[in-house]
Amino acid sequence: MIARAAPGFLFSHLLLPMAVFGLVALGLELSSIDTMITDLIYAMGDNAWPLRDAWVTSTLIHNDGRKLVTVFAVLLLLLLTGSHFMPALKPLRKGLWYLVASTVAAALVINLLKRATHVDCPWDLLRYGGDFPYIKKFAAHPKGFQTGACFPAGHASAGYAWFGLYYFARDLYPRWQRLALGSVLLLGVVFGIGQQLRGAHFLSHDVWTLGLCWLCATLVYLAFGKLNNRV
């Protein structure tokens, strides 16, 4: 199905976004922007993480944010189930299946990488009052070194995993596609910044999550083909 996609679509939705993502990710990896930003946040907290357990960042953005995304997932499953029994929802069935597949794919990719990359959260590092030295994301850990599971960013993925809403709207409700994209971006950014302020992630962790979630949504969309086909 990927080979049948229009060259313009592949360029604008896959090649260009991945090129931009690659350049930004490489720039963050080769520079000290990650630690510069986190140093500033840590210093503003008087060399501590006062927002780690604050109501806005911990309760509202983190805990309630997860509950909100859970509500989205339940609504999606209810709509998908209804599409098999309600004629009015039948035209949406393929699109709803796509949303399930794309969000699950993004969540799986992020969670598998978190367990494979062994990257610590900032709050676990000696530099920020923790116990472990700072090691670049793709540098080898010393033998027997305790490893973390903080990269890519998990909470931001709860927002960015819904990039499929853009493709859903693009095919079924074109007038809403920009709103769908903007809403997903806003949710992911809020979730990501909230975690950075708590000391849970560096900026690059969120950038990688954004790029990978967009890639998952796009590849799954290409595998499904147009979502407005009647089934």
C-alpha positions as a Markdown table, in Angstrom:
| # | Residue | x | y | z |
|---|---|---|---|---|
| 1 | Met | 0.0 | 0.0 | 0.0 |
| 2 | Ile | 2.9 | 2.3 | 0.7 |
| 3 | Ala | 4.1 | 2.0 | -2.9 |
| 4 | Arg | 0.7 | 3.2 | -4.2 |
| 5 | Ala | 0.7 | 6.4 | -2.2 |
| 6 | Ala | 1.1 | 9.6 | -4.1 |
| 7 | Pro | 4.7 | 10.9 | -4.2 |
| 8 | Gly | 3.5 | 14.2 | -2.9 |
| 9 | Phe | 1.9 | 12.6 | 0.1 |
| 10 | Leu | 4.9 | 10.5 | 0.9 |
| 11 | Phe | 7.1 | 13.6 | 0.8 |
| 12 | Ser | 4.9 | 15.9 | 2.9 |
| 13 | His | 3.7 | 13.3 | 5.4 |
| 14 | Leu | 6.7 | 10.9 | 5.7 |
| 15 | Leu | 10.0 | 12.0 | 4.2 |
| 16 | Leu | 9.9 | 15.6 | 5.2 |
| 17 | Pro | 8.7 | 15.1 | 8.7 |
| 18 | Met | 11.2 | 12.4 | 9.3 |
| 19 | Ala | 14.0 | 14.5 | 7.9 |
| 20 | Val | 13.1 | 17.4 | 10.2 |
| 21 | Phe | 12.8 | 15.0 | 13.1 |
| 22 | Gly | 16.2 | 13.5 | 12.3 |
| 23 | Leu | 17.9 | 16.8 | 12.1 |
| 24 | Val | 16.4 | 18.0 | 15.4 |
| 25 | Ala | 17.2 | 14.8 | 17.2 |
| 26 | Leu | 20.7 | 14.8 | 15.9 |
| 27 | Gly | 21.2 | 18.4 | 17.0 |
| 28 | Leu | 20.0 | 17.6 | 20.5 |
| 29 | Glu | 22.2 | 14.6 | 20.7 |
| 30 | Leu | 25.4 | 16.4 | 19.6 |
| 31 | Ser | 24.7 | 19.5 | 21.7 |
| 32 | Ser | 24.1 | 20.3 | 25.4 |
| 33 | Ile | 20.6 | 21.7 | 24.9 |
| 34 | Asp | 19.1 | 18.9 | 27.0 |
| 35 | Thr | 21.2 | 19.5 | 30.0 |
| 36 | Met | 21.1 | 23.3 | 29.6 |
| 37 | Ile | 17.3 | 23.4 | 29.8 |
| 38 | Thr | 17.1 | 20.9 | 32.6 |
| 39 | Asp | 19.9 | 22.7 | 34.5 |
| 40 | Leu | 17.8 | 25.9 | 34.3 |
| 41 | Ile | 14.7 | 24.2 | 35.5 |
| 42 | Tyr | 16.6 | 22.6 | 38.4 |
| 43 | Ala | 18.3 | 25.8 | 39.3 |
| 44 | Met | 15.0 | 27.7 | 39.3 |
| 45 | Gly | 13.8 | 25.2 | 41.9 |
| 46 | Asp | 16.8 | 26.0 | 44.1 |
| 47 | Asn | 18.6 | 22.8 | 43.1 |
| 48 | Ala | 15.5 | 20.7 | 43.6 |
| 49 | Trp | 12.4 | 19.5 | 41.9 |
| 50 | Pro | 9.6 | 21.4 | 43.7 |
| 51 | Leu | 7.2 | 20.6 | 40.8 |
| 52 | Arg | 7.8 | 16.9 | 41.0 |
| 53 | Asp | 4.8 | 16.4 | 43.3 |
| 54 | Ala | 3.0 | 19.7 | 42.6 |
| 55 | Trp | -0.7 | 19.6 | 42.0 |
| 56 | Val | -0.5 | 21.0 | 38.4 |
| 57 | Thr | 2.3 | 18.8 | 37.1 |
| 58 | Ser | 1.8 | 15.7 | 39.2 |
| 59 | Thr | -2.0 | 15.5 | 39.7 |
| 60 | Leu | -3.5 | 17.5 | 36.9 |
| 61 | Ile | -1.1 | 16.9 | 34.0 |
| 62 | His | 0.3 | 13.5 | 34.9 |
| 63 | Asn | -2.4 | 11.6 | 36.8 |
| 64 | Asp | -5.5 | 13.2 | 35.5 |
| 65 | Gly | -3.9 | 13.4 | 32.0 |
| 66 | Arg | -3.7 | 9.6 | 32.0 |
| 67 | Lys | -7.3 | 9.3 | 33.1 |
| 68 | Leu | -8.3 | 11.6 | 30.3 |
| 69 | Val | -6.5 | 9.5 | 27.7 |
| 70 | Thr | -8.1 | 6.4 | 29.2 |
| 71 | Val | -11.5 | 8.0 | 28.6 |
| 72 | Phe | -10.5 | 8.7 | 25.0 |
| 73 | Ala | -9.6 | 5.0 | 24.6 |
| 74 | Val | -12.9 | 3.8 | 26.1 |
| 75 | Leu | -14.9 | 6.1 | 23.8 |
| 76 | Leu | -13.0 | 4.8 | 20.8 |
| 77 | Leu | -13.7 | 1.2 | 21.7 |
| 78 | Leu | -17.4 | 2.0 | 22.3 |
| 79 | Leu | -17.6 | 3.7 | 18.9 |
| 80 | Leu | -15.8 | 0.8 | 17.2 |
| 81 | Thr | -18.2 | -1.7 | 18.8 |
| 82 | Gly | -21.2 | 0.5 | 17.9 |
| 83 | Ser | -20.0 | 0.6 | 14.3 |
| 84 | His | -20.8 | -3.1 | 14.0 |
| 85 | Phe | -24.4 | -2.6 | 15.2 |
| 86 | Met | -25.4 | 1.0 | 14.3 |
| 87 | Pro | -25.8 | 1.8 | 10.6 |
| 88 | Ala | -24.9 | 5.5 | 11.2 |
| 89 | Leu | -21.5 | 4.5 | 12.5 |
| 90 | Lys | -20.7 | 1.9 | 9.8 |
| 91 | Pro | -19.0 | 4.3 | 7.4 |
| 92 | Leu | -16.5 | 5.1 | 10.3 |
| 93 | Arg | -15.6 | 1.5 | 11.0 |
| 94 | Lys | -12.4 | 1.3 | 9.0 |
| 95 | Gly | -11.3 | 4.7 | 10.4 |
| 96 | Leu | -12.0 | 3.5 | 13.9 |
| 97 | Trp | -10.0 | 0.3 | 13.4 |
| 98 | Tyr | -7.2 | 2.5 | 12.1 |
| 99 | Leu | -7.2 | 4.6 | 15.2 |
| 100 | Val | -7.0 | 1.5 | 17.4 |
| 101 | Ala | -4.2 | 0.1 | 15.4 |
| 102 | Ser | -2.2 | 3.4 | 15.2 |
| 103 | Thr | -2.5 | 4.2 | 18.9 |
| 104 | Val | -1.6 | 0.7 | 20.0 |
| 105 | Ala | 1.4 | 0.6 | 17.6 |
| 106 | Ala | 2.7 | 3.9 | 19.0 |
| 107 | Ala | 2.2 | 2.8 | 22.6 |
| 108 | Leu | 4.0 | -0.5 | 21.9 |
| 109 | Val | 6.9 | 1.1 | 20.1 |
| 110 | Ile | 7.5 | 3.7 | 22.9 |
| 111 | Asn | 7.2 | 1.1 | 25.7 |
| 112 | Leu | 9.5 | -1.4 | 24.0 |
| 113 | Leu | 12.1 | 1.2 | 23.4 |
| 114 | Lys | 11.8 | 2.4 | 27.0 |
| 115 | Arg | 12.8 | -1.0 | 28.2 |
| 116 | Ala | 15.5 | -1.5 | 25.6 |
| 117 | Thr | 17.3 | 1.9 | 25.8 |
| 118 | His | 18.0 | 1.9 | 29.5 |
| 119 | Val | 18.1 | 5.7 | 29.9 |
| 120 | Asp | 17.7 | 7.3 | 33.4 |
| 121 | Cys | 15.3 | 10.1 | 34.2 |
| 122 | Pro | 17.0 | 13.4 | 35.1 |
| 123 | Trp | 15.8 | 13.2 | 38.7 |
| 124 | Asp | 17.8 | 9.9 | 39.0 |
| 125 | Leu | 21.1 | 11.5 | 37.9 |
| 126 | Leu | 23.9 | 12.8 | 40.2 |
| 127 | Arg | 23.8 | 16.1 | 38.4 |
| 128 | Tyr | 20.2 | 16.6 | 39.7 |
| 129 | Gly | 20.4 | 15.1 | 43.2 |
| 130 | Gly | 20.1 | 11.5 | 42.1 |
| 131 | Asp | 22.4 | 8.5 | 42.3 |
| 132 | Phe | 23.6 | 7.8 | 38.7 |
| 133 | Pro | 26.0 | 9.6 | 36.3 |
| 134 | Tyr | 24.7 | 11.3 | 33.2 |
| 135 | Ile | 25.2 | 9.1 | 30.1 |
| 136 | Lys | 24.2 | 10.0 | 26.6 |
| 137 | Lys | 21.2 | 8.1 | 25.3 |
| 138 | Phe | 23.1 | 6.0 | 22.8 |
| 139 | Ala | 26.3 | 5.6 | 24.8 |
| 140 | Ala | 27.1 | 2.2 | 26.3 |
| 141 | His | 26.4 | 1.8 | 30.0 |
| 142 | Pro | 29.2 | 0.4 | 32.2 |
| 143 | Lys | 28.9 | -3.4 | 32.8 |
| 144 | Gly | 26.6 | -4.1 | 35.7 |
| 145 | Phe | 25.3 | -0.6 | 35.8 |
| 146 | Gln | 21.7 | -0.2 | 37.0 |
| 147 | Thr | 19.6 | 1.0 | 34.1 |
| 148 | Gly | 16.5 | 3.2 | 33.8 |
| 149 | Ala | 13.5 | 3.2 | 31.5 |
| 150 | Cys | 12.9 | 6.9 | 30.8 |
| 151 | Phe | 13.5 | 7.1 | 27.0 |
| 152 | Pro | 11.5 | 7.8 | 24.9 |
| 153 | Ala | 9.0 | 9.8 | 27.0 |
| 154 | Gly | 6.1 | 7.7 | 28.0 |
| 155 | His | 3.6 | 10.3 | 29.3 |
| 156 | Ala | 4.0 | 12.5 | 26.2 |
| 157 | Ser | 3.2 | 9.4 | 24.1 |
| 158 | Ala | -0.2 | 9.3 | 25.7 |
| 159 | Gly | -0.9 | 12.5 | 23.7 |
| 160 | Tyr | 1.2 | 12.0 | 20.6 |
| 161 | Ala | -0.1 | 8.4 | 20.1 |
| 162 | Trp | -3.3 | 10.0 | 18.9 |
| 163 | Phe | -1.7 | 11.5 | 15.8 |
| 164 | Gly | -4.0 | 9.0 | 13.9 |
| 165 | Leu | -6.8 | 11.5 | 14.6 |
| 166 | Tyr | -5.3 | 13.7 | 11.9 |
| 167 | Tyr | -5.5 | 11.0 | 9.3 |
| 168 | Phe | -9.0 | 10.0 | 10.5 |
| 169 | Ala | -10.2 | 13.6 | 10.1 |
| 170 | Arg | -8.3 | 14.0 | 6.8 |
| 171 | Asp | -10.2 | 11.2 | 5.1 |
| 172 | Leu | -13.6 | 11.5 | 6.9 |
| 173 | Tyr | -13.9 | 15.0 | 8.1 |
| 174 | Pro | -11.4 | 17.1 | 6.1 |
| 175 | Arg | -12.5 | 20.5 | 7.6 |
| 176 | Trp | -11.4 | 19.2 | 11.1 |
| 177 | Gln | -8.0 | 17.8 | 10.1 |
| 178 | Arg | -6.0 | 20.9 | 11.3 |
| 179 | Leu | -7.9 | 21.0 | 14.5 |
| 180 | Ala | -7.2 | 17.3 | 15.1 |
| 181 | Leu | -3.5 | 17.7 | 14.4 |
| 182 | Gly | -3.2 | 20.8 | 16.6 |
| 183 | Ser | -5.1 | 19.3 | 19.5 |
| 184 | Val | -2.9 | 16.2 | 19.5 |
| 185 | Leu | 0.2 | 18.3 | 19.3 |
| 186 | Leu | -1.0 | 20.5 | 22.2 |
| 187 | Leu | -1.8 | 17.5 | 24.4 |
| 188 | Gly | 1.6 | 16.0 | 23.7 |
| 189 | Val | 3.4 | 19.2 | 24.4 |
| 190 | Val | 1.6 | 19.9 | 27.6 |
| 191 | Phe | 2.2 | 16.3 | 28.8 |
| 192 | Gly | 5.9 | 16.6 | 27.8 |
| 193 | Ile | 6.5 | 20.0 | 29.4 |
| 194 | Gly | 4.8 | 18.9 | 32.6 |
| 195 | Gln | 7.2 | 15.9 | 32.9 |
| 196 | Gln | 10.2 | 18.0 | 32.1 |
| 197 | Leu | 9.3 | 20.4 | 34.9 |
| 198 | Arg | 9.0 | 17.5 | 37.3 |
| 199 | Gly | 12.5 | 16.2 | 36.3 |
| 200 | Ala | 11.2 | 13.1 | 34.6 |
| 201 | His | 12.5 | 13.8 | 31.1 |
| 202 | Phe | 14.9 | 15.8 | 28.9 |
| 203 | Leu | 13.6 | 17.7 | 25.9 |
| 204 | Ser | 15.0 | 15.1 | 23.5 |
| 205 | His | 13.0 | 12.4 | 25.1 |
| 206 | Asp | 9.8 | 14.2 | 24.0 |
| 207 | Val | 11.2 | 15.0 | 20.6 |
| 208 | Trp | 11.8 | 11.3 | 20.0 |
| 209 | Thr | 8.4 | 10.4 | 21.2 |
| 210 | Leu | 6.8 | 12.9 | 18.9 |
| 211 | Gly | 8.8 | 11.7 | 15.9 |
| 212 | Leu | 8.1 | 8.0 | 16.5 |
| 213 | Cys | 4.4 | 8.5 | 17.2 |
| 214 | Trp | 4.0 | 10.4 | 13.9 |
| 215 | Leu | 5.9 | 7.7 | 12.1 |
| 216 | Cys | 3.7 | 5.0 | 13.5 |
| 217 | Ala | 0.5 | 6.9 | 12.7 |
| 218 | Thr | 1.7 | 7.5 | 9.1 |
| 219 | Leu | 2.9 | 3.9 | 8.4 |
| 220 | Val | -0.3 | 2.4 | 9.8 |
| 221 | Tyr | -2.3 | 4.8 | 7.7 |
| 222 | Leu | -0.4 | 3.8 | 4.6 |
| 223 | Ala | -1.0 | 0.1 | 5.4 |
| 224 | Phe | -4.8 | 0.8 | 5.8 |
| 225 | Gly | -5.2 | 2.9 | 2.8 |
| 226 | Lys | -8.0 | 5.5 | 2.5 |
| 227 | Leu | -10.3 | 5.4 | 5.6 |
| 228 | Asn | -13.4 | 6.6 | 3.9 |
| 229 | Asn | -13.9 | 3.3 | 2.0 |
| 230 | Arg | -17.3 | 1.7 | 3.0 |
| 231 | Val | -16.9 | -1.7 | 4.7 |
